[in-house]
């Protein structure tokens, strides 16, 4: 299992399940900040057509290319379904944002052999490691 910092360092394309168009929500601020530091952010939200200048998709299965990391901004009760979908598309890692914990989702990820992080914030880890994908 890679560390949270290794997962971010290795990722270039992050699918954000539950990405929000509301700039006041963490589900908007966090992916927007990651995009500013060079990650490609793919919003997964069935209620919008576009976010962060990228086409939005209704589900992970609808994304027509590989993603390196699935970032989850959904309640813990939805995490199992999201992790199953991440495994189905061949994502190598899943990251549940700060405050989201799901032992059953963790078990699914472990059984599938994919990296799993929960209850941690992408931008906090990015800043702590001084990580960027720019230049």
C-alpha positions, 0 to 999 in steps of 0.5 A: 500500500502506498502512503497518501503522499505517494498516491498524490505524487503518482496521480495525474487524473483525479475523479471527484465523486460528489464534486460541487458547483457551490464554491462555499463547499469543500467539495468545490474548494478542494478539487479546485485547489488541486487543479490549481496545483496541476492535477486534472480534476474530473467531476463526477456529479449527475446534476451538472454538465461541467465543473472546473472547466472539465466535462462532468460525468454522472458516474465513474463508469461514464468516464471514457479514460483511466483515472489515477485516483477516485476522491470521494465527497459523499456520505460514508453510507455511499462509500461502499458503492463508490469503492465498488465502482472504482474497482470496476473501472480499474482505479488504483486508489480511492481517497475518502475526504476528511470526516468520511470513514467506512470499514466496509469500503476499506475491506472492498478496496483491500480485497481488490488490492487498491490503495485506500485512504480515508478521513484525510484531506487532499489539500492538507496532504498536498501542502504537507508534502509540498506536492505539485504537478506544475512545471 
